[in-house]
């Protein structure tokens, strides 16, 4: 049951659409978001890692796509095990699609598959234009006519 209504936020804010949509999406729990299990870890200040447990899949059955600020991981088994008769099947090999919303300037730097774990490395690279920069302050000279002190005779001669 959903108890949060974000409609008032949409009516009273401008430019926060993406953030409100992410909050709205996070409050909904869908079965597809719980499988396959995954971890998200912060490796360094601007470095992250997603590790997904995708037992039963091979690297060529998994597709990893980044489009703008969305990372999508999909898995689809190539062939069915029609010739096998299972007494118990605990390893789920059903198709999946998992999406991760990324912050601005976060991009995938690499992915590897080892022992049934898919590991995706991400890094946030903020362009120089968006980084804070120090602005130099000019000397304490005030423009002419801005102070209340009487002008000196030498200053009037230079101005003429």
PyMOL commands that set and color helices and strands:
alter all, ss='L'
color gray80, all
select helices_A, chain A and resi 7-12+17-27+31-33+59-61+128-130+153-159
alter helices_A, ss='H'
color red, helices_A
select strands_A, chain A and resi 38-44+47-53+62-67+70-75+96-101+106-114+117-124
alter strands_A, ss='S'
color yellow, strands_A
deselect
rebuild
show_as cartoon
